[in-house]
């Protein structure tokens, strides 16, 4: 582990030793660290493995530590300009930071700030998309921190989930509602059963009313065509005499006749569903930078599942939460409205965080945020897209 840390620090020092012009300010990085992540070990993991790399790289680093759940959302409202945002924690920290960021009045400007993710939490779904798999925790954290310095980014989709009263919540992975998710939350209660704890949680949940059906009404719109990517470099401003000529020409030319545009009604599809689990997920886990359509995946699991199938599929879904099992109905949509029946109880899992189950509208915000990724991962994504 110490050899890995040393090698990473030497690589970071190469960035820190680069000369910059005296007129150029240092790049500012704001780190949102959740010390409670990974059962309270996150602060120690960050200070031993990530902090030395960031400081050696020549960044002006400000570390903001959260004291309680939901604080990151409030802190994002007060955040001033920064060049980088770095999230150090797990799925819950990511969800809090992007929700706080996209709730700002000036989110159009702040959403263009690149975001780094240092995986320190118990569940770090996003790290599978951004970094190579590693069984060594130190190597995984140092690789993620070095990826921020290398500067390669990928655009990620975001889901905007809005209830009837509350402010919207934003997610980069997705929303789950149903029996597999409810059983998965209880796995840690059976810690004393060791490797059998996952099967035990799903086995005991079958003792409830069976089959477990979740009934709702779903309205959705199909995929949307992806617009061309905006250029990062703005075109240079034309000379003064060109601008003056254009302004005079537009002033003296007769106003064009307005052509009434036909407003095409949105083509909503309606569906009554009875399912053991419903999931709405982004395509971030299967990034395709060259695809021509933007959509999210809606998976409606069949409610005719035997108890044995439920236990075996539940174990698979612990590793692949948004997996669509055989016999499921899969829908591609850009926007959907989920209406729950009266008296519906239970919770949604939004990026592995609990929220009360209420009627919601889910809207896809395609390529909304840019996250730093390992250059090798970006190369793999581009190669697979070309093939």
N, C-alpha and C positions, 0 to 999 in steps of 0.2 A: 504493500500500500504506500509506504514512504517513497519507494522508487517511482511509482506512478505519479505521486504528488510532485516529486522533484522534476520529472520530465515535463509535466504540464506547466510548472512554474518557469522552466527554462524557455518553453515555447511562448509563454505569455510575455516574458521579458523582451523577446525579439520585437513584439508590438510596442512595448513601452520605450524601447531604445530608438524608435524611429523619430527623426527630427521633424518638427512642425514649424511653420512660419510664426514669427512673434505676434503677428496680427490675428492669428487663428486661436480662438479660445479652446480650452480642453473640452472633450466630449463629456456631457453630464449623464450619469446613469443613476436612476432611482430604483432601488431594490426593495420589493415588498416581501418581507420575510415573516412566515408564520412559524414561530418557535414551538407551537403545540403540535405541529405535524410530526408524523412518524413516532407517535407516543412520546412526544416531548424531546426527541433526539435531534430535531431539525436544526436548531441553533448551533449545536456542536458540529453537526455534519457540514453546515454552511461555513462556519469559521475555520474548520480544518481543511476543507477541500476546495471551496469556491472563492472565499474572500481573498486569499493570497493571490490567486490568478487575476482577479479583477483589479486589485491594487497595483500589481506589477505591470499591468497592461497600459497604464497611463490614463485610465478613465478617472473622472472626478466622481467618486462613488458616494451616494447617500443611502444609508440603510434605514428603512422604516420598519420597525417591528410591530406587529399587531398584538393587541392584548386580549381581544375577545372576538367572538364570531360576528361578522358583519362590519367590523371596523374598517376594513380595506375599502369598502364601498364609500364610506364617509370621507376617508383620507383622500381618495381619488378626486372628490369634488373640490378639495383645497389644493391639489397639486398644481404647481406652477410649471412653466416650460421645462422640458427635459429632452435629451436626445435619444435616450433608450429607457424602456421600462423592463425591469427584470423581475420575474415572479419566482420566488424560492419557496416551494411548498408542494402540496398535492393538488388533486382535482378541485377540492373546495376553494383553495386559494386562487387558482386560475379563474374559477367561476366568479368569485367575489371581485377580483381586479377588473375583469373585462366588463362585468355588470356596472361597476362604478365608473369605468372609462366611457362606456357607451350611453350612460345616463346623463353625462355632462351636456350643457347647452352648446358647447363648442366641440361636440364629439366629431364633427366632420374633419376638424384639424387634428385633434388628438388621436383619432383612429389611424392616422397615417404614421404615427410613431412606431418603429419596429419594437417587437416584444421578444424578450428572451425568457426561456423557462428552464429553471434548474430543478430537476425532480428530487424532492426530499420527502414527499408524503408516502403514506401507505399505498394509495392508489394514484398512479400517474399515467393515465390513459394516453395523454398527448405525447409522452416521451417515446411511445412505440412508433409514432408517425414521424417525429423529428430527428431521432438519434438511432444509431445501430444498437441492436440488442447486446447486452453485456450482463454476465452473471456477477461481476465484481462491482459492488456499489460505488467504491471510490472512483473506479474508471468511468462509470456511467456519469457521475456528477462532474468529473473533470472534463470529459468529452463534451458535455452539455455547455459548460462554462466557456470552453475554448471555441465552441461553435458560435457563441455570441461575438467573440473577437474577430472571427474569420469573415463575418458579415453577410453570409449567404442567407436569403430569406425565401419563404414560400407563403403564398396567400392562403388563408384558411377561411372557410365559411363559418358563419355564426347563426344560431337560431335565436330569434326574438320571441320570447314566450310571455304573453300578456294575459293576465286574468281580468275579471270584470272591475275590480277596485284597485288592486295593487299596481305599483310601477312595474314595468317589464323587467324580466330576468333574462340574461343572455347566456347561452351555452355553446361550447365548441364541440361537444360530443353528441349529446342528445337527451331525450326524455324517455323514461320507462314508467309503465303503470301496469301492475298485474302481479300474479302469484309468484313467478320466478324471482322477480325483484324483491318482493316481500320476504321470501324465504332466504334469499341471499344476504339480506340485512341481518338476519338472526344467526348466521353461521358462527360468528365470534362467541356467541353464548355457549356453544358446545366445544369450547377450546380443549376441554379435558379428554375429548375423544380423538385428539390428534388428527391423523390423516382422514379419519372417517367423519369429521365434523360437518363437511359440506353435504354428504349424503344424509347424515342424521337430520340436519336442518330441513332438507326437502322431504324426508320421510315423515317427520313429525307434522309438517304442514299439511300433509294429505289426510290427517285425522280430522281436519275441519270439514265443513260441508263439501261434498264432492259430487259432480265436477264443479270446480271453482270457476264461475262465469263472471266476467266483467262486461256490463252492457253499456253502450254509449251510441251516440249519433256522430258521424264524421262527415264534414263537408270539406272538399279540397279542390285546388286548382292544379292543373298539370304543370310540367316543366316549362321554364322560360328560356328563350334563346340567349346565349351568352354574348354580351356586347364586346367589341374589341377592347383590348387592354389599353388604358390611358398611358401615354408616354411619361416616363419619370422626369425627363428634362423638358422644361418649358421652352417654347420657341422664343428666340431673341426679339426684342421690341424693334419694330421698323423705325427708320429715321424720321425726324420731325416733318420734313416736307412731304413724305409719303402719307403720314398720319393726317396732315392738314388737307391734302388732296382728297383722301377718302372721306373725311368729315364733310367737306364742301360738296362733294359729289352726292353723298347720302342726303344732305340738306336740300339741294336743289332738285334732285330727282323726285318724281311724283310718287306718292305713297302707293305701295302695291295693294291690289285688291285682296281682301282677306277671304280665303277659301274656307268655308265651314268644314271642320273636320268631323267625320263620323266617329262617335264614341262607341267602340265595340263592347257589348255587355260581357262581363266576365263569365266564363263558362264553368260554373261550380258543379261538381259531381257530389251526389249525396249517397250515404251508405249507413245502414243500420248494422251495428256489429255486436257480436257476442264472442268474447275471446278470453283465453286464459291470461294473455298478456299483449299489450300494445306498446310498440316502441317507435319513436320518431328520431331519426339519426341523420347527422351530416355525412358527407362523403369524405371527411377529413382523414379517416383511417385508410381510404383507398384513393389517395390523391392522384388526379389526372390533370396536369396543367394545360393540356391541349383540347379538353373536351368542349363541345359546342353548345351544350345545354347545362343549365343550373337547376338542381333539384335536391330534395332531401328524400331519404328512404323511410317509408311507413311500413312497418311489418305487423300484420295482424295474425297472431298465433291461433291455430284451431283450438276450439274448446273441447274437442273430442279426444282427449289425451288420457291414456291409461296411467295409473299411479307409477308403474315401472318406467314408462317413458318420461314422466315428469321428473323423476329422481335422476335419471341418466342425463336428460337434457339440461336440467338445472345445474349439474356439475359442469357441463360444457359452457353454459352461459356465465359461469363465474369468471372464465377466462375470456370469453367473447360475448359481452353483454348484449350487443345488438345483432347477434347472429340470427338469421331467419331459418327456422327448422323446416323439415320436410312437411308439406301440407299447409304451410302458412300462405297467407295472401300478401303479396308485396306490391306497394303502390309508390310511384314516383310523383312528387308534388312540390310546388314552390311555396304553397301556403295552405294551411288547413285550420279548421275550427272544430274543436272537440267538445261536444255537449254531453255532460254526464247526467244520468238519471237522478231524480230527487232521492235524498237520503244516502247517496253514495259516500262511503267512507274510504279510508286508506290514504296513501301518500303517493306522490310522484317522486321519482328519482331523477333529478335534473343534474347532470354531470356528477352523479353519485352523492348529491346532497338532497336531503328530505324537504319536500314542500307539500302543503296540504292539497289534496286532489280537488280541484274546482274546474269549471268550464274555462277553457283557454283557447286563445288564437295563437298559432305558431307560424311565424313568417321567416323565410330563409333570407339572410343577408349575404349574398355571394361575395367571396373574396374580400371580406370586410376588414380583416386584420392581417398584418404580416408578422410571422413568427420566424425567429432565427432557427436554422436547421443545420445539421452536419452537411458539408459539401458533398460527401459521398452519397447521402440519401437523396439530395436534389438531383444528382447525376443519374441515380437509379430510376427515379421517377420520370425524368425526361427520356431516358432510354426505353423504358417500358411503354411510354406514351407513343414514341415513334414507331416501335414494333407493332 
